[in-house]
């Protein structure tokens, strides 16, 4: 598949394209000398790669150096709490999937942060559909969602799935899918989607729910079969995979967005400078191309646009969380 790109190939592509010094960008005069983009998921996954591409696009436009800091654990909350506590001087940014900011408030009793009060939105950088896939632990004869349903009804102990963060959108996708199919799905959380997919490929778990881009690098092996994706229309990255909407399953509204935030109290000038650098980076055709290779649609929004989406999605997810009735333990 032409959209599939390994992490090493992506890095090579970016180096040859000079993303680290985009044309027309001059070194920021009033931004921080060194800025850090913090993420809460493991290295090698789509979120990590998105952060690294963004950091290279912002280098020279926002700060002389822009680093990526992976702080995994607690479903991404360790990274978010770290940014909350950081000095509000424009040097620390958070790149996170929407789930940690819109779903977690409804699932964690002691979250440790308030997505609205403790952070300043900088902008959105991309969106990704979410997919549900099976691996070698499921017989090769299972090729559709109907086949999978029949198989797990005959093998109820195998009605399990993995995901990258407990209480996240992919977690809820698997939970809701089980309810809509009329079966009890048992979930297992990992520190990011890639560790879950490693277990999927190894036959240790039968299924995984994850952002679509997490599956693409493994599709050529034939070991992973994506049974359905969210979204109103088929993904251009996997045109042969039906949407849940086509399958008459109401899961089309579970698109995951990726947004950048700064600690509350960060000066408006720093927020606007970072947002402008992000806008330029995300609009670069070569970065758009690399994001697409990871199954992500690049798309910038203003700080105000992200603020509105954040508040609307927190409200929208409340009803979903109440329906599932899931409460995280810590």
Residue frames relative to the residue before (quaternion, step in Angstrom):
aa qw qx qy qz dx dy dz
X 1.0000 0.0000 0.0000 0.0000 0.00 0.00 0.00
X 0.4804 -0.7245 0.4172 0.2650 3.57 -0.71 1.07
X 0.6604 0.5256 -0.3196 0.4308 3.61 1.14 -0.42
X 0.5750 0.6126 -0.3760 0.3908 3.56 1.23 -0.29
X 0.0455 0.7933 -0.6028 0.0732 3.58 -0.90 0.97
X 0.3703 -0.7090 0.5477 0.2454 3.56 -0.89 0.89
X 0.6561 -0.5105 0.3661 0.4182 3.55 -1.24 0.39
X 0.6562 0.5142 -0.3188 0.4509 3.59 0.93 -0.87
X 0.6594 0.5056 -0.3074 0.4637 3.57 0.99 -0.87
X 0.6273 0.5360 -0.3395 0.4515 3.56 1.04 -0.77
X 0.6567 0.5068 -0.3119 0.4633 3.56 0.94 -0.88
X 0.6422 0.5210 -0.3158 0.4653 3.57 1.03 -0.82
X 0.6387 0.5337 -0.3187 0.4534 3.56 0.99 -0.90
X 0.6713 0.5004 -0.2965 0.4594 3.55 0.90 -0.95
X 0.6427 0.5287 -0.3344 0.4424 3.56 0.97 -0.80
X 0.6888 0.4821 -0.2811 0.4627 3.55 0.96 -0.90
X 0.6898 0.4706 -0.2772 0.4753 3.56 1.18 -0.58
X 0.4050 -0.7416 0.4568 0.2782 3.56 1.24 -0.26
X 0.1710 0.8155 -0.5368 0.1323 3.58 1.04 0.70
X 0.6089 0.5885 -0.3576 0.3938 3.59 1.08 -0.67
X 0.7813 0.1524 -0.1121 0.5948 3.60 1.19 -0.34
X 0.1107 -0.8495 0.5134 0.0504 3.57 0.45 1.19
X 0.5919 -0.5910 0.4035 0.3709 3.60 -1.01 0.75
X 0.8084 0.2934 -0.2095 0.4654 3.54 -1.05 0.78
X 0.6151 0.5438 -0.3580 0.4447 3.61 1.24 -0.08
X 0.1273 -0.7739 0.6169 0.0653 3.56 -0.89 0.94
X 0.6390 -0.5481 0.3730 0.3900 3.54 -1.17 0.57
X 0.4965 -0.6730 0.4588 0.3002 3.56 -0.82 1.03
X 0.3717 -0.7620 0.4953 0.1897 3.56 -0.84 0.99
X 0.8162 0.2525 -0.1095 0.5080 3.57 0.96 -0.82
X 0.5111 0.6357 -0.4280 0.3892 3.60 1.24 0.11
X 0.6812 -0.4716 0.3413 0.4439 3.61 -1.25 0.06
X 0.5641 -0.5914 0.4450 0.3661 3.56 -1.16 0.55
X 0.7804 0.0634 -0.0167 0.6218 3.56 1.02 -0.88
X 0.0701 -0.7786 0.6233 0.0202 3.57 -0.90 0.97
X 0.1904 -0.7824 0.5846 0.0987 3.57 -1.15 0.63
X 0.2138 -0.7371 0.6288 0.1246 3.54 -1.00 0.93
X 0.1751 -0.8038 0.5656 0.0582 3.58 -0.52 1.21
X 0.0127 -0.7780 0.6282 0.0053 3.56 -0.99 0.86
X 0.4117 -0.7522 0.4747 0.1982 3.56 -1.13 0.65
X 0.6502 0.5046 -0.3111 0.4751 3.57 1.26 0.17
X 0.6711 -0.5598 0.3268 0.3598 3.54 -1.23 0.56
X 0.5985 -0.5551 0.4466 0.3663 3.53 -1.27 0.51
X 0.7413 0.4253 -0.3069 0.4189 3.55 -1.15 0.66
X 0.6354 0.5287 -0.3318 0.4546 3.57 1.24 -0.36
X 0.7289 -0.4367 0.2990 0.4343 3.56 -1.32 0.12
X 0.6475 0.5118 -0.3336 0.4556 3.62 0.95 -0.78
X 0.6417 0.5207 -0.3152 0.4666 3.57 0.98 -0.84
X 0.6845 0.4762 -0.2915 0.4687 3.58 0.85 -0.92
X 0.6217 0.5353 -0.3404 0.4595 3.59 1.03 -0.76
X 0.6525 0.5141 -0.3109 0.4618 3.57 1.00 -0.86
X 0.6773 0.4933 -0.2995 0.4562 3.58 0.91 -0.84
X 0.6369 0.5005 -0.3381 0.4791 3.60 1.03 -0.67
X 0.6501 0.5104 -0.3115 0.4690 3.55 1.01 -0.83
X 0.6423 0.5326 -0.3353 0.4376 3.59 0.93 -0.85
X 0.6681 0.4876 -0.3091 0.4694 3.58 0.96 -0.78
X 0.6502 0.5198 -0.3141 0.4565 3.57 1.08 -0.70
X 0.7018 0.4552 -0.2588 0.4829 3.59 1.15 -0.64
X 0.5143 0.6560 -0.4180 0.3611 3.57 1.23 -0.35
X 0.7891 0.2565 -0.2182 0.5138 3.54 -0.78 1.03
X 0.7026 0.4218 -0.2596 0.5109 3.56 1.17 -0.55
X 0.7792 0.2432 -0.1359 0.5615 3.57 1.12 -0.67
X 0.7848 -0.0381 0.0604 0.6157 3.57 0.98 -0.88
X 0.6052 -0.5717 0.3988 0.3845 3.55 -1.17 0.49
X 0.7798 0.0774 -0.0436 0.6197 3.56 1.19 -0.60
X 0.0566 -0.7821 0.6205 0.0123 3.59 -0.93 0.91
X 0.1318 -0.8232 0.5521 0.0119 3.56 -0.46 1.28
X 0.3037 -0.7106 0.5970 0.2156 3.56 -1.33 0.26
X 0.1058 -0.7979 0.5934 0.0106 3.56 -0.85 1.03
X 0.1911 -0.7838 0.5848 0.0843 3.59 -0.52 1.24
X 0.0386 0.7828 -0.6179 0.0630 3.57 -0.61 1.17
X 0.0686 -0.8532 0.5171 -0.0043 3.54 0.23 1.32
X 0.5546 0.6186 -0.4615 0.3113 3.51 -1.34 0.31
X 0.8390 0.1680 -0.1578 0.4929 3.52 -1.26 0.64
X 0.6446 -0.5717 0.3177 0.3960 3.55 1.00 0.86
X 0.7332 -0.4012 0.2291 0.4990 3.57 1.13 0.62
X 0.5323 0.6704 -0.3962 0.3319 3.59 1.23 -0.29
X 0.5783 0.5839 -0.3879 0.4174 3.61 1.09 -0.58
X 0.6600 0.5021 -0.3034 0.4692 3.58 0.94 -0.88
X 0.6728 0.5010 -0.3003 0.4539 3.57 0.91 -0.91
X 0.6591 0.4948 -0.3090 0.4746 3.58 0.96 -0.81
X 0.6019 0.5540 -0.3488 0.4574 3.59 1.12 -0.66
X 0.6830 0.4693 -0.2887 0.4795 3.59 0.90 -0.89
X 0.5926 0.5689 -0.3604 0.4420 3.58 1.04 -0.72
X 0.7417 0.4214 -0.2148 0.4756 3.58 0.96 -0.92
X 0.5148 0.6644 -0.4127 0.3512 3.60 1.25 -0.22
X 0.6091 -0.5410 0.4297 0.3894 3.55 -1.24 0.47
X 0.3789 -0.7467 0.5013 0.2182 3.62 -0.84 0.95
X 0.3338 0.7759 -0.4628 0.2691 3.54 0.72 1.12
X 0.6215 -0.5775 0.3302 0.4137 3.57 1.28 0.24
X 0.5901 0.6119 -0.3596 0.3847 3.59 1.26 -0.13
X 0.7523 0.3323 -0.1886 0.5367 3.62 1.21 -0.38
X 0.0340 -0.7912 0.6098 -0.0296 3.53 -0.79 1.11
X 0.2604 -0.7394 0.6009 0.1566 3.56 -1.21 0.55
X 0.0773 -0.7470 0.6576 0.0601 3.57 -0.97 0.91
X 0.1159 0.8248 -0.5369 0.1339 3.57 -0.52 1.15
X 0.5139 -0.5737 0.5218 0.3668 3.56 -1.20 0.48
X 0.6537 -0.5511 0.3565 0.3767 3.56 -1.16 0.57
X 0.5735 0.6519 -0.3789 0.3204 3.59 0.97 -0.85
X 0.6840 0.5153 -0.2951 0.4237 3.57 0.87 -0.97
X 0.7317 0.4024 -0.2234 0.5028 3.57 1.20 -0.52
X 0.7713 0.3729 -0.1865 0.4810 3.60 1.09 -0.59
X 0.7344 0.3918 -0.2197 0.5088 3.59 1.12 -0.66
X 0.6345 0.5850 -0.3355 0.3776 3.56 0.90 -0.93
X 0.6126 0.5580 -0.3833 0.4080 3.66 0.93 -0.65
X 0.7090 0.4456 -0.2515 0.4853 3.59 1.20 -0.49
X 0.7438 0.4152 -0.2184 0.4762 3.59 1.23 -0.26
X 0.7271 0.3658 -0.2317 0.5327 3.60 1.17 -0.45
X 0.3840 -0.7327 0.5180 0.2179 3.57 -0.77 1.05
X 0.7740 0.1812 -0.0897 0.6000 3.56 1.11 -0.74
X 0.0701 -0.8607 0.5041 0.0140 3.55 0.51 1.23
X 0.3688 -0.7557 0.4759 0.2578 3.59 0.97 -0.74
X 0.7888 0.1031 -0.0997 0.5977 3.58 1.25 0.07
X 0.2971 -0.7071 0.6107 0.1967 3.53 -1.30 0.47
X 0.4310 -0.7459 0.4393 0.2548 3.63 -0.42 1.19
X 0.7113 0.4431 -0.2581 0.4808 3.60 1.07 -0.68
X 0.7571 0.4176 -0.2199 0.4517 3.59 0.79 -1.01
X 0.7486 0.4460 -0.2250 0.4360 3.59 1.01 -0.78
X 0.7694 0.3069 -0.1599 0.5369 3.59 1.27 -0.16
X 0.2954 -0.7057 0.6137 0.1952 3.50 -1.34 0.45
X 0.3850 -0.7216 0.5177 0.2511 3.64 -0.65 1.00
X 0.2208 -0.7676 0.5896 0.1198 3.57 -1.03 0.84
X 0.6966 -0.4227 0.2733 0.5113 3.57 0.99 -0.79
X 0.4529 -0.6462 0.5385 0.2957 3.52 -1.30 0.34
X 0.2378 -0.8013 0.5352 0.1225 3.60 -1.04 0.73
X 0.8210 -0.0648 0.0670 0.5632 3.61 1.07 -0.53
X 0.2174 -0.7317 0.6229 0.1714 3.52 -1.39 0.14
X 0.0769 -0.7897 0.6074 0.0384 3.55 -1.24 0.46
X 0.4113 -0.6607 0.5627 0.2786 3.54 -1.05 0.74
X 0.3530 -0.7173 0.5614 0.2136 3.56 -1.26 0.42
X 0.1512 -0.8118 0.5612 0.0572 3.55 -0.91 0.90
X 0.2598 -0.7164 0.6215 0.1816 3.54 -1.34 0.36
X 0.0042 0.8371 -0.5420 0.0741 3.56 -0.55 1.20
X 0.2535 -0.7370 0.6071 0.1547 3.54 -1.28 0.51
X 0.2545 -0.7898 0.5460 0.1155 3.56 -1.24 0.50
X 0.8315 -0.2708 0.1708 0.4539 3.57 -1.29 -0.37
X 0.5849 0.5832 -0.3853 0.4115 3.61 1.15 -0.36
X 0.6696 0.4337 -0.2780 0.5350 3.57 1.30 -0.28
X 0.5565 -0.6334 0.4099 0.3480 3.64 -0.83 0.89
X 0.5847 -0.6101 0.4161 0.3359 3.58 -1.08 0.76
X 0.5817 0.5996 -0.3665 0.4097 3.57 1.17 -0.48
X 0.6137 0.5270 -0.3478 0.4740 3.60 1.23 -0.37
X 0.0917 0.8431 -0.5179 0.1119 3.55 -0.28 1.28
X 0.7536 0.2763 -0.1785 0.5691 3.57 1.27 -0.02
X 0.6626 -0.4958 0.3674 0.4244 3.54 -1.26 0.21
X 0.6234 0.5273 -0.3412 0.4657 3.61 1.05 -0.67
X 0.6274 0.5220 -0.3295 0.4747 3.58 1.04 -0.79
X 0.6572 0.5218 -0.3015 0.4527 3.55 0.96 -0.93
X 0.6343 0.5341 -0.3245 0.4550 3.57 0.98 -0.86
X 0.6585 0.4992 -0.3050 0.4734 3.57 0.94 -0.91
X 0.6624 0.5228 -0.3089 0.4387 3.58 0.97 -0.86
X 0.7127 0.4385 -0.2855 0.4671 3.62 0.80 -0.89
X 0.5908 0.5413 -0.3831 0.4595 3.60 1.15 -0.41
X 0.6797 0.4481 -0.2789 0.5093 3.56 1.15 -0.59
X 0.7671 0.2264 -0.1153 0.5891 3.57 1.26 -0.50
X 0.0878 -0.8644 0.4923 0.0516 3.61 0.60 1.12
X 0.6079 0.5590 -0.3616 0.4327 3.60 1.11 -0.51
X 0.6800 0.4760 -0.2756 0.4849 3.58 1.26 -0.33
X 0.4783 0.6621 -0.4417 0.3712 3.59 1.26 0.19
X 0.3987 0.6942 -0.4821 0.3560 3.54 0.71 1.19
X 0.0340 -0.7927 0.6080 0.0274 3.56 -1.19 0.47
X 0.3295 -0.7295 0.5672 0.1937 3.54 -1.25 0.55
X 0.0301 -0.7764 0.6294 0.0146 3.55 -1.29 0.37
X 0.6205 -0.6283 0.3548 0.3072 3.57 -1.24 0.39
X 0.8121 0.0378 -0.0092 0.5822 3.61 1.17 -0.28
X 0.4328 -0.7077 0.4966 0.2553 3.56 -0.74 1.06
X 0.7928 0.2550 -0.2217 0.5072 3.55 -0.85 1.04
X 0.5343 0.6391 -0.3915 0.3909 3.58 1.30 0.08
X 0.7213 -0.4272 0.3234 0.4389 3.57 -1.33 0.06
X 0.6659 0.4826 -0.3189 0.4712 3.64 0.85 -0.84
X 0.6005 0.5418 -0.3557 0.4683 3.61 1.05 -0.69
X 0.6979 0.4648 -0.2739 0.4710 3.56 0.83 -0.99
X 0.5670 0.5832 -0.3841 0.4368 3.59 1.12 -0.60
X 0.6891 0.4757 -0.2840 0.4672 3.59 0.84 -0.96
X 0.6409 0.5247 -0.3191 0.4605 3.57 1.00 -0.83
X 0.6976 0.4631 -0.2729 0.4738 3.58 0.87 -0.96
X 0.6080 0.5523 -0.3554 0.4461 3.57 1.03 -0.75
X 0.6473 0.5160 -0.3178 0.4624 3.59 0.93 -0.86
X 0.6618 0.5060 -0.3100 0.4580 3.57 0.92 -0.88
X 0.6932 0.4801 -0.2799 0.4589 3.56 0.92 -0.90
X 0.6767 0.4530 -0.2834 0.5065 3.57 1.21 -0.53
X 0.4792 -0.6989 0.4169 0.3287 3.57 1.26 -0.20
X 0.6216 0.4962 -0.3614 0.4867 3.58 1.14 0.63
X 0.4623 -0.6575 0.5196 0.2896 3.55 -1.25 0.46
X 0.1326 -0.7956 0.5892 0.0484 3.57 -0.57 1.19
X 0.2322 -0.7676 0.5865 0.1132 3.57 -0.91 0.97
X 0.2354 -0.8207 0.5117 0.0961 3.56 -0.66 1.14
X 0.1077 -0.7542 0.6433 0.0757 3.54 -1.31 0.54
X 0.2465 -0.7932 0.5429 0.1238 3.57 -0.66 1.11
X 0.1547 -0.7663 0.6193 0.0730 3.56 -1.15 0.76
X 0.5366 -0.5883 0.4788 0.3697 3.59 -1.30 0.11
X 0.8043 -0.0378 -0.0198 0.5927 3.55 0.55 1.21
X 0.6179 -0.5902 0.3860 0.3477 3.53 -1.22 0.55
X 0.6306 0.5697 -0.3527 0.3916 3.60 0.97 -0.77
X 0.6407 0.4911 -0.3537 0.4725 3.67 0.88 -0.68
X 0.6236 0.5259 -0.3404 0.4677 3.59 1.09 -0.67
X 0.6771 0.4901 -0.2945 0.4633 3.56 0.95 -0.86
X 0.5728 0.5635 -0.3790 0.4591 3.60 1.12 -0.56
X 0.6761 0.4678 -0.2859 0.4923 3.59 0.96 -0.85
X 0.5994 0.5518 -0.3507 0.4618 3.57 1.13 -0.64
X 0.6829 0.4849 -0.2777 0.4706 3.58 0.88 -0.97
X 0.6943 0.4762 -0.2703 0.4671 3.57 1.11 -0.70
X 0.5076 -0.6749 0.4067 0.3485 3.58 1.28 -0.03
X 0.4591 0.7028 -0.4378 0.3221 3.59 1.24 0.29
X 0.7520 0.1179 -0.1061 0.6398 3.57 1.25 -0.44
X 0.4893 -0.7110 0.4202 0.2802 3.61 -0.96 0.76
X 0.8279 0.1005 -0.0017 0.5517 3.61 1.03 -0.69
X 0.1017 -0.7738 0.6229 0.0526 3.54 -1.29 0.49
X 0.1917 -0.7250 0.6479 0.1339 3.55 -1.16 0.74
X 0.1897 0.7872 -0.5561 0.1873 3.60 -0.74 1.04
X 0.6351 -0.4671 0.4205 0.4491 3.57 -1.27 0.21
X 0.6236 -0.6170 0.3356 0.3433 3.54 -0.93 0.96
X 0.6413 0.5664 -0.3293 0.3993 3.57 0.97 -0.84
X 0.5861 0.5929 -0.3731 0.4070 3.57 1.15 -0.50
X 0.6888 0.4880 -0.2766 0.4593 3.59 1.14 -0.63
X 0.5752 0.6709 -0.3724 0.2835 3.58 1.01 -0.83
X 0.6725 0.5024 -0.3442 0.4205 3.67 0.79 -0.79
X 0.7206 0.4488 -0.2403 0.4707 3.60 1.19 -0.44
X 0.4686 0.7258 -0.4245 0.2707 3.58 1.25 -0.15
X 0.6175 0.5766 -0.3533 0.4017 3.60 1.04 -0.70
X 0.6096 0.5790 -0.3571 0.4070 3.59 1.12 -0.56
X 0.3811 -0.7378 0.4746 0.2918 3.57 1.16 -0.53
X 0.5288 0.6541 -0.3999 0.3642 3.58 1.29 -0.01
X 0.7319 0.3601 -0.2124 0.5380 3.57 1.20 -0.49
X 0.0836 -0.7773 0.6231 0.0242 3.56 -0.95 0.97
X 0.2206 -0.7709 0.5864 0.1149 3.57 -0.52 1.20
X 0.2675 -0.8154 0.5001 0.1158 3.58 -0.57 1.17
X 0.8046 -0.0828 0.0797 0.5826 3.59 1.12 -0.55
X 0.1625 -0.7767 0.6020 0.0888 3.55 -1.21 0.57
X 0.5057 -0.6196 0.4993 0.3332 3.54 -1.24 0.47
X 0.5247 0.6327 -0.4676 0.3251 3.56 -1.31 0.08
X 0.5655 -0.6200 0.4338 0.3280 3.53 -1.22 0.55
X 0.7841 0.1817 -0.0841 0.5875 3.57 1.18 -0.63
X 0.6517 -0.5084 0.3776 0.4174 3.56 -1.23 0.37
X 0.5088 -0.6433 0.4818 0.3084 3.54 -1.09 0.74
X 0.4712 -0.6716 0.4902 0.2943 3.57 -0.99 0.80
X 0.6223 0.5511 -0.3382 0.4413 3.58 1.24 -0.25
X 0.7725 0.1100 -0.0700 0.6215 3.59 1.24 -0.50
X 0.0760 -0.8653 0.4947 0.0257 3.55 0.50 1.21
X 0.6559 0.5190 -0.3128 0.4501 3.59 1.21 -0.39
X 0.6281 0.5273 -0.3347 0.4642 3.60 1.28 -0.09
X 0.3987 -0.7376 0.4875 0.2434 3.62 -0.71 1.01
X 0.4677 -0.6209 0.5372 0.3274 3.53 -1.25 0.42
X 0.6017 -0.5372 0.4303 0.4051 3.55 -1.23 0.36
X 0.5753 0.5854 -0.3684 0.4367 3.56 1.17 -0.60
X 0.6403 0.5147 -0.3158 0.4748 3.60 0.99 -0.82
X 0.7082 0.4451 -0.2419 0.4917 3.54 1.11 -0.77
X 0.4665 -0.7142 0.4049 0.3291 3.55 1.37 0.27
X 0.4963 0.5916 -0.4530 0.4454 3.54 1.05 0.92
X 0.3720 -0.7863 0.4588 0.1815 3.57 -0.57 1.19
X 0.3680 0.7203 -0.5060 0.2996 3.55 0.36 1.30
X 0.3662 0.7900 -0.4414 0.2168 3.59 1.26 0.26
X 0.6817 0.5163 -0.2917 0.4286 3.62 1.16 -0.47
X 0.5459 0.6605 -0.3773 0.3513 3.61 1.19 0.27
X 0.2248 0.7741 -0.5514 0.2151 3.59 1.04 0.75
X 0.2937 -0.7600 0.5578 0.1579 3.57 -0.94 0.91
X 0.1416 -0.7714 0.6117 0.1033 3.58 -0.90 0.89
X 0.2894 -0.7402 0.5868 0.1549 3.53 -1.26 0.52
X 0.0259 -0.8394 0.5405 -0.0512 3.55 -0.57 1.19
X 0.3330 -0.7213 0.5752 0.1951 3.54 -1.29 0.48
X 0.0489 -0.7958 0.6029 -0.0279 3.55 -0.96 0.99
X 0.2046 -0.7341 0.6292 0.1531 3.55 -1.36 0.35
X 0.6420 -0.5200 0.3731 0.4221 3.61 -1.19 0.35
X 0.5854 -0.5630 0.4461 0.3759 3.57 -1.12 0.64
X 0.7412 0.3765 -0.2908 0.4736 3.56 -0.99 0.82
X 0.4537 0.6670 -0.4659 0.3637 3.58 1.25 -0.06
X 0.5261 -0.6575 0.4274 0.3288 3.62 -0.79 0.94
X 0.5853 -0.6117 0.4100 0.3393 3.56 -1.02 0.85
X 0.6106 0.5639 -0.3586 0.4249 3.60 1.04 -0.70
X 0.6584 0.5013 -0.3089 0.4687 3.59 0.96 -0.86
X 0.6339 0.5313 -0.3262 0.4577 3.58 1.00 -0.84
X 0.6861 0.4811 -0.2862 0.4646 3.58 0.89 -0.93
X 0.6331 0.5227 -0.3340 0.4630 3.60 1.02 -0.73
X 0.6649 0.4914 -0.3010 0.4751 3.57 0.94 -0.89
X 0.6484 0.5238 -0.3162 0.4531 3.57 0.97 -0.86
X 0.6578 0.5066 -0.3121 0.4618 3.58 0.96 -0.84
X 0.6447 0.5081 -0.3190 0.4738 3.59 1.02 -0.79
X 0.6333 0.5238 -0.3197 0.4715 3.57 1.04 -0.78
X 0.6449 0.5357 -0.3249 0.4376 3.57 0.91 -0.91
X 0.6693 0.4943 -0.2953 0.4697 3.56 0.94 -0.89
X 0.6651 0.5121 -0.3032 0.4511 3.57 0.96 -0.90
X 0.6991 0.4832 -0.2707 0.4523 3.57 0.87 -0.99
X 0.6649 0.5010 -0.3043 0.4630 3.60 1.16 -0.54
X 0.5051 0.6586 -0.4287 0.3568 3.59 1.22 -0.29
X 0.4926 -0.7034 0.4173 0.2974 3.64 -0.61 1.08
X 0.6662 0.5052 -0.3236 0.4429 3.57 0.99 -0.70
X 0.6286 0.4982 -0.3440 0.4883 3.58 1.07 -0.64
X 0.6049 0.5479 -0.3474 0.4618 3.58 1.03 -0.78
X 0.6509 0.5254 -0.3062 0.4544 3.57 0.98 -0.88
X 0.6765 0.4863 -0.2946 0.4681 3.57 0.91 -0.91
X 0.6179 0.5290 -0.3431 0.4697 3.59 1.01 -0.75
X 0.6479 0.5251 -0.3184 0.4506 3.57 0.96 -0.88
X 0.6258 0.5402 -0.3351 0.4520 3.57 1.07 -0.70
X 0.6916 0.4174 -0.2642 0.5269 3.57 1.27 -0.36
X 0.5662 -0.6294 0.3727 0.3800 3.59 1.24 0.27
X 0.5761 0.5796 -0.3698 0.4421 3.57 1.23 0.45
X 0.3090 -0.7216 0.5911 0.1856 3.54 -1.09 0.80
X 0.3251 -0.7477 0.5458 0.1933 3.58 -0.50 1.17
X 0.2287 0.7753 -0.5636 0.1703 3.57 -0.94 0.83
X 0.2407 -0.7982 0.5422 0.1047 3.56 -0.50 1.24
X 0.0391 -0.7485 0.6571 0.0802 3.53 -1.28 0.47
X 0.5709 -0.5875 0.4503 0.3553 3.56 -1.21 0.50
X 0.6645 -0.4637 0.3742 0.4511 3.60 -1.23 0.19
X 0.6571 0.5114 -0.3100 0.4590 3.57 0.99 -0.84
X 0.6437 0.5279 -0.3188 0.4531 3.58 1.03 -0.78
X 0.6643 0.4819 -0.3031 0.4845 3.57 0.99 -0.83
X 0.6149 0.5507 -0.3486 0.4439 3.59 1.01 -0.74
X 0.6671 0.4958 -0.3003 0.4679 3.58 0.92 -0.89
X 0.6738 0.4930 -0.3062 0.4574 3.57 0.90 -0.90
X 0.6139 0.5567 -0.3395 0.4449 3.57 1.02 -0.81
X 0.7039 0.4653 -0.2725 0.4624 3.58 0.76 -1.02
X 0.6571 0.5108 -0.3137 0.4570 3.59 0.96 -0.83
X 0.6938 0.4764 -0.2835 0.4597 3.58 0.94 -0.87
X 0.5771 0.5540 -0.3831 0.4617 3.60 1.08 -0.58
X 0.6697 0.4906 -0.2873 0.4777 3.56 0.96 -0.89
X 0.6735 0.5106 -0.3016 0.4412 3.61 0.90 -0.92
X 0.6947 0.4891 -0.2826 0.4454 3.59 0.94 -0.89
X 0.5095 0.6587 -0.4285 0.3504 3.58 1.15 -0.40
X 0.6703 0.4991 -0.2961 0.4625 3.58 0.94 -0.91
X 0.6407 0.5188 -0.3256 0.4630 3.59 1.04 -0.77
X 0.6572 0.5146 -0.3097 0.4553 3.58 0.93 -0.91
X 0.6513 0.5071 -0.3160 0.4677 3.56 0.99 -0.82
X 0.6306 0.5441 -0.3303 0.4441 3.57 1.05 -0.75
X 0.7016 0.4498 -0.2612 0.4871 3.56 0.96 -0.89
X 0.2581 -0.8077 0.4927 0.1954 3.56 1.07 -0.75
X 0.4153 0.7168 -0.4659 0.3109 3.57 1.22 0.45
X 0.0174 -0.7695 0.6384 0.0073 3.57 -1.06 0.84
X 0.3889 -0.7244 0.5185 0.2348 3.57 -0.74 1.06
X 0.5361 -0.6621 0.4335 0.2938 3.55 -1.15 0.65
X 0.8132 0.0167 0.0268 0.5812 3.57 1.10 -0.67
